[in-house]
Amino acid sequence: MKFKRILHLSIDDLRFDSLSASPNKSYLKKYWLDKLPSTPNIDYFANNGILFSRNYSTAPFTPPSHASMLTGTYQNKHFVRPFLGTQLSDSIKTIFEHLEEQNFHTISAIDFKDIFELNNLLRGSKETIIKDDEKVVNALLNRKNENVYLFMHIGDVHPPYGESFYPPSKEYNESFYEDYELLAKELNINFEPFRDSSGKINRGNLIALSNQVRIYCEENMLSDVVQFPRYLNGINKFDRGRFKEFIDTLKTNNLLDSSTLLIITSDHGQTIINSDKTATAENKKKLMKFDHGETVIEEVLRVPLIFYSPSIKSTNNLSDTLTSVVDIVPTILDFLEIQNNDLDGTSLKQIILGEENAISKEKRTVYAEAWFHDRKELSTYLKKASSLGHIPNEPYNTFLFQQTIVNSDYKLVRTNQTEDSIEEKDQLFNISNDPYESFNLLKTLKLPRYNSSWDIIEAIYKDLKDKLSKYNTHLSENRDPHSVYKTKEEIQLIEERLAALGYIE
């Protein structure tokens, strides 16, 4: 079965259980939010295609996770590891380059232009469109009878939650600004300084206000009752807004027919992160963050993965097979009957078609890592770039903070750059029975005579530790050897856009 049109949507910051189609709402139940997700339009593709409910990203930040998603490889091969300061390895092909060899016209439609450009993630894309869904549809229509691959990155779910980069109506974002005013009043935050000359809070001022709200919620331990539900409501709004309009337009123009394969996924999730779980030195004071990055906990790493085509009639619309975003490229290539043995991912084609599961449950593992990320450090780095007139040929102050490797039942987490003993540096969790990662099984090895299962735990630990070690290679390669040149004005715009996303202060 070959497809002539492949539509690959990456909805940035979409955690796995934020869809009402997701069968597991146990994490949301903890916060009494399990009834909040309502995403009928995305659900349609999960219920009529196949949803992989145990899918992992490779990182809690946009650049490295998308590098894996677009190459089918892990970080030790593609080299995009910290948030900034690295570029995609020249020795790894992107999906754009793979498909160009198969006479596909490749299109990238991006909401966060700078992040993708600075890491060279769109290498091989023949056409790039920035924040314009109408142009995307027209580009597809112009090549309706050709082989086309579209990678579309959508930022509407990302902070500040509820705003659209391509709003379906003028009122869509206006109501969002008004809601922010109301929220500021409820939190006793003075929003008067954020008004413009017309008396309104425009988008530029909204960025500063949203950061004030974020900091207030973190310091007053309110992120769970303010930011978390706002995030989920923002997803519901996106599902009925920009997403629905885009999908309806595709259907109207017969761009979602039997020759089309639709893929819906994300790069990372968003959740409550207590400051004692991060590497950020300034956050040793007690804070309740609602964030991503600097952690490899389940709620941040697990993201949806949906495959849909009207030509696929699978008897099972839900799979709990352990999968990763690195599986997307090999699956696309397999559907096009293209052989490639250099990828880390595994093709999911057989499962999608309802055939026998070729992935060994016993042998499959997936990997992810998180690098130290400090908003002030990155701000300083970009100010230096602005004074130099180019992005420095060196990384900002960062290090590999956490790594994890996961199999069907267990998860090994390694925390680096600490003075702790090996038992505290490495943690082993039985995530089948301990999804909140609350009990470190390695504690039992301190006094094995009190636990009859110590030898089993030791064997599991050794196996996962050995597998984890192979990802420690090439930790410093491709630290921006090409030195991406930008003017002072361009770098200042990058600063503004990263601040709007909450990545710098």
HUCOR-V999577 format. One record per residue. N is the residue number from 1. SS is DSSP state (helix for helix, strand for strand, loop for the rest). PSI is psi in whole degrees, -180 to 180 (* if undefined). BURIAL is 1 if it has 9 or more other C-alpha atoms within 8 Angstrom, else 0. Layout:
N:SS:PSI:BURIAL
N:SS:PSI:BURIAL
//
This chain:
1:loop:113:0
2:loop:143:0
3:loop:141:1
4:loop:-15:1
5:strand:120:1
6:strand:119:1
7:strand:112:1
8:strand:105:1
9:strand:125:1
10:strand:109:1
11:strand:101:1
12:loop:132:1
13:loop:24:1
14:loop:103:1
15:strand:157:1
16:helix:-34:1
17:helix:11:1
18:helix:-8:1
19:loop:139:1
20:loop:-20:1
21:loop:-15:0
22:loop:130:1
23:loop:-16:0
24:loop:109:0
25:loop:20:1
26:helix:-37:0
27:helix:-40:1
28:helix:-31:1
29:helix:-33:1
30:loop:-32:0
31:loop:12:0
32:loop:39:0
33:loop:9:1
34:loop:-20:1
35:loop:-4:0
36:loop:-40:0
37:loop:131:1
38:loop:94:0
39:loop:65:1
40:helix:-29:1
41:helix:-42:1
42:helix:-38:1
43:helix:-35:1
44:helix:-43:0
45:helix:-30:1
46:helix:-41:1
47:helix:-21:1
48:helix:-1:0
49:loop:-128:1
50:strand:133:1
51:strand:123:1
52:strand:109:1
53:strand:-10:1
54:strand:58:1
55:strand:137:1
56:strand:146:1
57:loop:172:1
58:loop:-5:1
59:strand:157:1
60:loop:15:1
61:loop:157:1
62:helix:-49:1
63:helix:-54:1
64:helix:-36:1
65:helix:-39:1
66:helix:-31:1
67:helix:-42:1
68:helix:-42:1
69:helix:-36:1
70:helix:-3:1
71:helix:-19:1
72:loop:20:1
73:loop:161:1
74:loop:176:1
75:helix:-32:1
76:helix:-10:1
77:helix:-42:1
78:helix:-15:1
79:loop:-3:1
80:loop:104:1
81:loop:-63:1
82:loop:179:1
83:loop:-46:1
84:loop:168:1
85:loop:4:1
86:loop:159:1
87:loop:156:1
88:loop:136:1
89:loop:138:1
90:loop:-18:0
91:loop:-4:0
92:loop:132:1
93:loop:141:1
94:loop:167:1
95:helix:-31:1
96:helix:-43:1
97:helix:-39:1
98:helix:-47:1
99:helix:-26:1
100:helix:-37:1
101:loop:-19:0
102:loop:19:0
103:loop:35:0
104:loop:140:1
105:strand:127:1
106:strand:134:1
107:strand:136:1
108:strand:130:1
109:strand:116:1
110:strand:135:1
111:loop:-33:1
112:loop:77:0
113:helix:-48:0
114:helix:-43:0
115:helix:-41:1
116:helix:-38:1
117:helix:-45:1
118:helix:-26:1
119:loop:4:1
120:loop:36:1
121:loop:-18:1
122:loop:19:1
123:loop:126:0
124:loop:-13:1
125:loop:129:1
126:loop:-19:0
127:strand:129:0
128:strand:132:1
129:strand:134:1
130:strand:115:0
131:loop:53:1
132:loop:93:1
133:helix:-32:0
134:helix:-42:0
135:helix:-35:0
136:helix:-48:1
137:helix:-43:1
138:helix:-38:0
139:helix:-39:0
140:helix:-40:1
141:helix:-38:1
142:helix:-21:0
143:loop:38:1
144:loop:-31:0
145:loop:13:0
146:loop:168:1
147:loop:124:1
148:strand:136:1
149:strand:125:1
150:strand:124:1
151:strand:120:1
152:strand:115:1
153:strand:126:1
154:strand:126:1
155:loop:8:1
156:loop:-26:1
157:loop:-19:1
158:loop:157:1
159:loop:142:0
160:loop:17:1
161:loop:113:1
162:loop:-8:1
163:loop:146:1
164:loop:138:1
165:loop:-21:0
166:loop:77:0
167:loop:139:1
168:loop:-15:0
169:loop:163:0
170:helix:-36:0
171:helix:-23:0
172:helix:-51:1
173:helix:-28:1
174:helix:-44:0
175:helix:-31:0
176:helix:-43:1
177:helix:-41:1
178:helix:-39:0
179:helix:-36:0
180:helix:-37:0
181:helix:-45:1
182:helix:-42:0
183:helix:-44:0
184:helix:-41:1
185:helix:-45:1
186:helix:-31:0
187:loop:4:0
188:loop:38:0
189:loop:127:1
190:loop:109:0
191:loop:0:1
192:helix:-40:0
193:helix:-14:0
194:helix:-2:1
195:loop:149:1
196:loop:-173:1
197:loop:-23:0
198:loop:-3:0
199:loop:1:0
200:loop:160:0
201:loop:104:1
202:loop:-179:1
203:helix:-39:0
204:helix:-45:0
205:helix:-27:1
206:helix:-36:1
207:helix:-48:1
208:helix:-41:1
209:helix:-42:1
210:helix:-35:1
211:helix:-36:1
212:helix:-42:1
213:helix:-44:1
214:helix:-49:1
215:helix:-41:0
216:helix:-45:1
217:helix:-37:1
218:helix:-46:1
219:helix:-28:1
220:loop:12:0
221:loop:44:1
222:loop:5:1
223:loop:-32:1
224:loop:-28:1
225:loop:-8:0
226:loop:-64:1
227:helix:-41:1
228:helix:-54:1
229:helix:-32:1
230:helix:-40:1
231:helix:-49:1
232:helix:-40:1
233:helix:-34:1
234:helix:-36:1
235:helix:-44:1
236:helix:-42:1
237:helix:-43:1
238:helix:-42:1
239:helix:-40:1
240:helix:-10:1
241:helix:-104:1
242:helix:-43:1
243:helix:-49:1
244:helix:-44:1
245:helix:-41:1
246:helix:-46:1
247:helix:-43:0
248:helix:-39:0
249:helix:-40:1
250:helix:-45:1
251:helix:-44:1
252:helix:-34:0
253:loop:15:0
254:loop:39:0
255:loop:6:1
256:loop:45:1
257:loop:-169:1
258:loop:-14:0
259:loop:5:1
260:strand:136:1
261:strand:123:1
262:strand:131:1
263:strand:128:1
264:strand:126:1
265:strand:-167:1
266:loop:172:1
267:loop:-24:1
268:loop:170:1
269:loop:-163:1
270:loop:136:1
271:strand:177:1
272:strand:126:1
273:strand:114:1
274:strand:143:1
275:helix:-23:1
276:helix:-5:0
277:helix:3:0
278:loop:168:1
279:loop:-7:1
280:loop:117:1
281:helix:-40:0
282:helix:-17:0
283:helix:21:1
284:helix:-17:0
285:loop:155:0
286:loop:118:1
287:loop:150:1
288:strand:102:1
289:strand:146:1
290:strand:105:1
291:strand:-174:0
292:loop:172:1
293:loop:155:1
294:loop:27:1
295:loop:152:1
296:loop:28:1
297:loop:158:0
298:helix:-43:0
299:helix:-20:1
300:helix:-38:1
301:helix:-29:1
302:strand:127:1
303:strand:158:1
304:loop:154:1
305:strand:114:1
306:strand:133:1
307:strand:134:1
308:strand:140:1
309:loop:139:1
310:loop:-21:1
311:loop:-9:0
312:loop:120:1
313:loop:83:0
314:loop:142:1
315:loop:-16:0
316:loop:117:0
317:loop:4:1
318:strand:130:1
319:strand:133:1
320:strand:18:0
321:strand:137:1
322:strand:118:1
323:strand:171:1
324:strand:162:1
325:loop:-18:1
326:loop:-10:1
327:helix:-12:1
328:helix:-49:1
329:helix:-50:1
330:helix:-30:1
331:helix:-44:1
332:helix:-47:1
333:helix:-37:1
334:helix:-41:1
335:helix:-30:1
336:loop:6:1
337:loop:42:0
338:loop:124:0
339:loop:136:0
340:loop:118:0
341:loop:7:0
342:loop:7:0
343:loop:152:1
344:loop:-26:1
345:loop:172:1
346:loop:139:1
347:loop:137:1
348:loop:12:1
349:helix:-47:1
350:helix:-40:1
351:helix:-41:1
352:helix:-39:1
353:loop:0:1
354:loop:17:1
355:loop:-174:0
356:loop:140:0
357:loop:112:0
358:loop:-3:0
359:loop:121:0
360:loop:120:0
361:loop:-35:1
362:loop:-34:0
363:loop:-20:0
364:loop:131:1
365:loop:154:1
366:strand:153:1
367:strand:150:1
368:strand:159:1
369:strand:156:1
370:strand:131:1
371:strand:150:1
372:loop:131:1
373:loop:118:1
374:loop:127:0
375:helix:-40:1
376:helix:-39:0
377:helix:-46:1
378:helix:-36:1
379:helix:-45:1
380:helix:-41:0
381:helix:-44:1
382:helix:-32:1
383:helix:-38:0
384:helix:-42:1
385:helix:-40:1
386:helix:-41:1
387:helix:-32:0
388:helix:-28:1
389:loop:9:1
390:strand:161:1
391:loop:126:1
392:loop:147:1
393:loop:52:1
394:loop:155:0
395:loop:158:1
396:loop:173:1
397:loop:106:0
398:loop:162:1
399:loop:163:0
400:strand:107:1
401:strand:-51:1
402:strand:147:1
403:strand:153:1
404:strand:147:1
405:strand:134:1
406:strand:136:1
407:loop:-164:1
408:loop:-28:1
409:loop:-23:0
410:strand:156:1
411:strand:122:1
412:strand:128:1
413:strand:126:1
414:strand:125:1
415:strand:122:1
416:loop:171:0
417:loop:45:0
418:loop:166:0
419:loop:11:0
420:loop:164:0
421:loop:167:0
422:helix:-33:0
423:helix:-31:1
424:helix:-27:0
425:helix:-42:1
426:strand:136:1
427:strand:138:1
428:strand:125:1
429:strand:141:1
430:strand:88:1
431:loop:-14:1
432:loop:-38:0
433:loop:-12:0
434:loop:67:1
435:loop:-20:1
436:loop:3:0
437:loop:52:1
438:loop:-24:0
439:loop:119:0
440:loop:111:1
441:helix:-21:1
442:helix:-16:1
443:helix:-31:0
444:helix:-20:1
445:helix:-13:1
446:loop:-40:0
447:loop:74:0
448:helix:-25:1
449:helix:-13:0
450:helix:-3:0
451:loop:115:0
452:loop:-12:0
453:loop:10:0
454:helix:-36:1
455:helix:-34:0
456:helix:-44:0
457:helix:-43:1
458:helix:-40:1
459:helix:-42:0
460:helix:-44:0
461:helix:-48:1
462:helix:-42:0
463:helix:-48:0
464:helix:-36:1
465:helix:-41:1
466:helix:-40:0
467:helix:-34:0
468:helix:-33:1
469:helix:-29:0
470:helix:-17:0
471:helix:1:0
472:helix:3:0
473:loop:157:0
474:loop:46:0
475:loop:-20:0
476:loop:6:0
477:loop:153:0
478:loop:36:1
479:loop:71:1
480:loop:56:1
481:loop:-21:0
482:loop:-9:0
483:loop:80:1
484:loop:115:0
485:strand:134:0
486:loop:151:1
487:loop:166:1
488:helix:-41:1
489:helix:-40:0
490:helix:-42:0
491:helix:-37:1
492:helix:-37:1
493:helix:-39:0
494:helix:-44:1
495:helix:-48:1
496:helix:-42:0
497:helix:-37:0
498:helix:-35:1
499:helix:-37:1
500:helix:-29:1
501:loop:-5:1
502:loop:12:1
503:loop:-24:0
504:loop:168:1
505:loop:*:0
//
